[in-house]
Amino acid sequence: LQKELLKYKQEARNLQGIKDALQQRLIQQDASVLQLKQELLRASMDKEELHNQNVDLQRKVEERNRLLAEYKKELCQKDRHLQQHQSKLDEMLRQLSEASYQQVDLERELEHKEALLAHCMKREAEE
């Protein structure tokens, strides 16, 4: 009985050691699971924050694209106005050039008639 009692006590100590080791391992695993849950929570929060930032950036890009389209439209209108004004300016320059040529012709004609008049007056004075 003594031997059997010692044998069972030894077995009980072995089982207690195994139990303690398993409990320690379970505590470590629980700590690891808790740490993983915290990391998962942080990752989820980071993911949510990145998603919100992405949504915000997409909204800003859409707003900038809208503004860009408006600016392009305004620029096209201004280009059309500029082309209209340029064609009007070209026409006015052409008319001014024609008027200058006409003025030169009229000045020559006037000089010629003044010369004829002077010549006629000289002739009359001589007669």
Phi, psi and omega in degrees: 000319179301315181297316180296320178297315178298319180298316180289325176296316178298316179296321178296318178297317178299314179296321178297319177296317178296316179299315180298317179297318179294321178295319178297317179295320178296320178297316179296318180294321177298319178295319178296318178297317179299316179297317179296321177296320178295317178296320178296319178296314178299317180296321178295318178294318177298318179297316179297318178297317178296321178298315179297318177297320179297315178299317180296316179295321178296321178297317179295319179297317179297319179296316180293323177295322178296314178297318179299318178297319177297315180297320178296319179297314178299318180297319178296318178297317180294323176298317178298315178299318180298318179296319178298314180295323179296317180294322176297317179298317178299318179297316179296320178296321178296315179296320178297319179297315178299317179296322178296316178298317179296320179297317179297315179299316180294322178296320178296315180298319178297314179299318180297316180292324176296320178295318177296318179297316179297319180296315179296318180294323179295318180296317180296320180294325180288325181284000000 
